[in-house]
Amino acid sequence: MSSSFYEAVEDNPIIAAVKNMNDLEVCCSLEDIRVVFILFGDICSVKEIVDKVKAAGKVAMVHVDLISGLSSKDIVVEFIQKNTKADGIISTKPTLIKKGRELGMFTILRYFLLDSMAYENIRQQQHAVKPDFIEVLPGVMPKIIKNVCKMSRIPIIAGGLISDKESVMDALSAGAIAVSSTNHEVWML
């Protein structure tokens, strides 16, 4: 399964991160977008959102922390797997990532790099949690991205504040395998 995710980001390292229905419609209409990060919805709408992404032939990754009505317990991951066609999950919670791996889903552990303690958490947790990918935010810190890539054997996705071609190229040049962005102009690069 993970080879299809890798193939998708090899085809286009720009990932559409959608935060509303308009974003969803736009990204589903763009043939070049292969992976979609779903950053909105609720327990009643998440299946419909994932179905639209899948119908467009794209990899659907649900950020379970951002879906209204879901708890932070690992049963959430089982709910997403059983009730949607999502390919995987994104979370800041290591326990949810572990559950996703147990269920054979793609997993992305998201980190907000606010200080040296957050950076150290990546070093410590990557071995225990073993996500398929690590997403670091903000993604406009090439020097930090380069350091994280050197420290981690897990592929890195840069997200947050990616707003133009220069920030995309800087993140990819620093070693990220892909970038995620909510910016429609970036999706069309």
C-alpha positions in Angstrom: 0.0 0.0 0.0 2.7 2.5 0.9 4.3 2.2 -2.5 1.2 3.9 -4.0 1.6 6.9 -1.7 5.3 7.1 -2.6 4.4 6.9 -6.3 1.8 9.6 -5.9 4.3 12.1 -4.3 6.9 11.1 -6.9 4.5 12.0 -9.6 3.7 15.4 -7.9 5.4 16.4 -4.6 2.7 19.0 -3.9 -0.1 17.8 -1.6 -3.4 19.6 -1.5 -4.5 20.3 2.1 -8.2 21.1 2.1 -10.0 23.0 4.8 -13.5 23.4 3.3 -15.8 22.2 0.5 -14.6 24.8 -2.0 -11.0 23.6 -1.5 -12.2 20.1 -2.0 -13.9 20.9 -5.3 -10.9 22.8 -6.6 -8.3 20.1 -5.7 -10.5 17.3 -7.1 -10.7 19.1 -10.4 -6.9 19.3 -10.7 -5.5 16.3 -12.4 -1.9 16.8 -11.2 -2.9 16.7 -7.5 -2.4 13.1 -6.4 -2.6 13.3 -2.6 -5.2 15.2 -0.5 -4.9 16.0 3.2 -8.4 16.4 4.6 -8.3 19.0 7.4 -12.0 19.6 7.9 -15.4 17.8 8.4 -17.3 16.1 11.1 -18.4 12.6 12.0 -21.4 13.0 9.7 -19.6 14.4 6.6 -16.1 12.7 6.7 -17.3 9.7 4.6 -18.7 12.0 1.9 -15.5 14.1 1.8 -13.3 11.0 1.5 -15.6 9.5 -1.2 -15.2 12.7 -3.3 -11.4 12.5 -3.0 -11.4 8.8 -3.9 -13.8 9.3 -6.8 -11.3 11.8 -8.2 -8.6 9.1 -8.1 -6.6 10.6 -5.3 -5.0 9.3 -2.1 -7.2 10.5 0.8 -5.5 11.2 4.2 -7.8 12.3 7.0 -6.4 14.5 9.8 -8.3 12.8 12.6 -7.5 15.5 15.1 -9.4 18.0 13.0 -12.6 16.1 12.4 -15.4 17.4 14.7 -17.2 14.8 16.8 -14.3 12.4 17.0 -12.5 11.7 20.2 -8.7 11.4 20.7 -9.0 7.7 21.6 -7.6 5.2 19.2 -11.1 3.9 18.3 -11.2 6.9 16.0 -8.8 5.3 13.7 -10.8 2.2 13.5 -13.9 4.3 12.8 -12.2 6.1 9.9 -11.0 2.8 8.4 -14.4 1.0 8.7 -16.6 3.9 7.7 -14.7 5.6 5.0 -12.4 4.6 2.1 -9.5 6.8 3.5 -6.0 5.6 2.7 -4.6 6.8 5.9 -4.5 9.3 8.8 -2.6 12.3 10.0 -2.4 13.1 13.7 -0.2 14.8 16.3 -1.0 11.9 18.7 1.4 9.0 18.6 -1.2 6.6 20.0 -3.4 7.2 16.9 -0.5 6.7 14.6 0.3 3.4 16.2 -3.3 2.3 15.8 -3.3 3.3 12.1 -0.1 1.3 11.6 -1.7 -1.7 13.3 -4.7 -1.4 10.9 -2.4 -1.2 7.8 -3.2 2.5 7.0 -0.8 5.1 5.8 0.3 7.2 8.8 1.6 10.7 9.1 2.8 12.0 12.4 2.5 15.8 12.4 4.9 18.0 14.4 4.8 21.7 15.1 8.4 22.8 15.4 8.1 25.5 17.9 11.3 25.0 19.9 14.1 22.6 20.6 11.9 20.4 22.7 9.6 19.7 19.7 12.7 18.9 17.6 13.8 16.4 20.3 10.4 14.8 20.3 10.9 13.8 16.7 14.2 12.2 17.5 12.7 10.2 20.4 9.2 9.3 19.0 10.1 8.3 15.5 11.5 4.9 16.6 8.7 4.1 19.1 5.8 5.2 16.9 7.2 4.4 13.4 4.9 6.5 11.2 5.2 6.1 7.5 5.9 9.9 7.2 6.6 12.8 9.4 5.1 16.2 8.6 6.8 19.2 10.0 5.2 22.6 10.3 6.0 25.3 9.5 7.5 24.1 6.2 9.4 27.3 5.4 12.5 26.5 7.5 14.9 24.8 5.1 17.7 24.6 7.6 15.5 22.8 10.2 14.0 20.5 7.5 17.5 19.5 6.4 18.4 18.7 10.0 15.2 16.7 10.6 15.9 14.8 7.3 19.4 13.9 8.5 18.1 12.8 11.9 15.2 10.7 10.6 15.0 7.7 8.4 11.3 8.4 8.0 10.4 10.5 4.9 9.6 14.2 5.7 6.7 16.2 4.4 6.9 20.0 4.8 3.6 21.8 5.6 2.4 25.2 6.8 3.1 28.6 5.3 4.1 27.1 1.9 2.8 29.9 -0.3 5.0 30.1 -3.4 7.3 28.3 -5.7 10.4 29.4 -3.8 9.1 27.9 -0.5 8.2 24.7 -2.3 11.7 24.4 -3.9 13.5 25.3 -0.7 11.6 22.6 1.3 12.3 20.0 -1.4 15.9 21.0 -1.8 16.3 20.6 2.0 15.2 17.0 1.7 11.5 16.9 2.1 9.8 14.4 -0.2 6.7 16.5 -0.6 5.0 19.7 0.6 1.5 20.2 1.8 -0.3 23.5 1.3 -3.8 25.0 1.5 -2.8 27.6 -1.1 -4.6 27.0 -4.5 -1.8 28.7 -6.4 0.8 26.3 -5.0 -1.4 23.3 -6.0 -1.1 24.5 -9.7 2.7 24.7 -9.7 
